[in-house]
C-alpha cells in the first residue's frame, strides 16, 4: 500500500512525477512561475509487489496544437493534454509558453523537491528506481515487434491555401 504521495522525480516549479495513494502515476508540468500547470494521471496502477517494473515516459512538445504533454505507462498512452489555449489550464497547455525555468529549485530523485532549493524532506519514495533518463528532445515509445510508433504526430494540420482548412491524416 502507498500511505502518501511518493515522488519519483521532482524539480519543483518545473515538473514532478509521483505516485498517489491509489497507485496512479501523476505528473505536473508548469508553464509559468505562478504555479499554473498541466496535470496528467495514469489509469494504470503501479504494481507494489516489489518485483514488477513500471516504465514511465513523460513527453512535452510546445509546437503541437493539441496533446503537448503526454504520459505513457509501459509504452501505452495513458493521458495527454488537450488543445492549447490562450489562458492555459490543468488540462490545456498555454499557447506560446514553454516549461517554466525555476533556477531556484533542484532536481531531486526519490523525494519531493522544494522551490526554494532547500534540502528536500517530504514524500520520499521507498521503492527501487532503476534508471532515469532526461532528453532535450521528444522520444516516443516504439512497439519492438513491429518497429512502429505508438503515436502519430501530424506534420501538417492545415492546408496552405489563403483560407486554410483541415488536412486529413490517416
N, C-alpha and C positions, 0 to 999 in steps of 0.2 A: 504494500500500500504506500501511497505518497501522502504524507501528512501536511505538506505545504508546497507551494510552487517552488520548483527546483531549477535553478538556472544552469544551462549548459554553456552558453556563450553570451557575453554582455559587453556592450560599450554604451553605457547609459547616455541618453540624449541622441544616440545614433541608431543602434539596433540591439535587439535582445532575442534570444531563443531560450524557451523554458518549457518545462513540463508542469501542467497544473495538477491539482489534487485528483482529478478524474482520470488522469493518464494521457490527456491530449497534449500534443506539441503546439505551443503558441509562439508567434513571432510578432515583433513590433519593429517597424522601420519609421524613423522620424524624418519628416520633410521640412521641419523648421525648428528654430530654437525655443519656441513657445511650448513644445511638448506635443504638438499635433503629429499624428502618426497613422499609418495603415497597419491594422492588426489582422493577422491571419491565424486560423486554428484548424488543426487536423481533425478528421473524423476517425482516423485510425488511432487506437490506443496503444501506448508503449507497453510491451510485454515486460513485466517486472520480475521475471524468473531468474534474472542474473546471468542467463546464458544466450538469449536471443538478441542478436544485434539489431539496431534500428539505424537506418540511413536517413539523414535529414538534409535536404537541399533547399536553400532559400535563394531565389534569383531576383534581380532588380534590373529593369530596362526603362529608363526615363523616356526613350523615344517612342514607345508603344502608345497607342491611343487608349487601349484597354489592357488589363492584365499586366500592369507594370511590375507588380510584385507577385511572385508565385511561390508556393510551398509544396514541395514534393516529399513524400514519406515512402521510403523503399522504392523509389523510382516512379511512384504514382502521384499524379497531380491531385492534391488534397484541397487546396484553397487558392484563390487568386483575387487580386483587387479588381474593381470594376472600371468603368470609364473614368478617364482623367476629368477632373472638374476644376473650375477656377478657384473654388474655395478649399477643395480637398476635404476628406473625412476619414473615419476609421476604415471605410470600405473603398475609398477612391483616392488615388494619388493626386496631388496638387499639380496642375498644369504649370510647367516652367520650373518646377522645383527639382532638386537633387537630394540625395541623402544628406541630412544635416551633419555638419562637421563640428563636433564638440571637442575642442582641443584640451579641455579640462578633464574629460573622462579618460579612463584607461581601459584597454581591452582586458577582460577577465575571462578565464575558463573555469567552469565548475562552480561559479558563485556570482551572485548579483553584484554588479559594479555600482559605483557612486558617481554622480555627475560632477561632484566637487574634486574627484581624483583621490579622495582619501581611501584608506585601506578598507576593502570590502569585508563585511562580516555577516551578511544576511543571505538566506535562501540557498545554501550550498547544496550541491549535487553529490550524492553519496555512491553513485554507480561508477562504472568504468567508462572513460572516454578514450576511445582508441585513436581517433585521428580527427583533426580539424584542419580544413584547407580553405583559405580565402583567396579568391581570384579577383583581379581587377577587370574581368570581362565576364560575359554571360556564358554559362555552361549548362546545357540541358541534358537530362538523362537519355540514354540510348538503350534500346532493347538489345541485349547482347546476341540473342539468337538470330535476329534479322538485321541488326545494324541500323535500324530506323529510329528516328527521334520520337519521343513520346508526345511532342508538342510541335505545332507548326506555327511559325512566325511569318505572316504575310509580308512580302517585300513591299507591296504597294496596296493601299487600301482604297484610293480614289483615282479616277481617271484624270488625265492631264488636259481635258478639254476646258474651254472657257467657263462652262458651268459643269463643275465636277460631279460625277456620280460614282456610286459604289461599284467596286470590281468584285466579281465572284472569285473566291479562292477555293478550289476543290482539291 
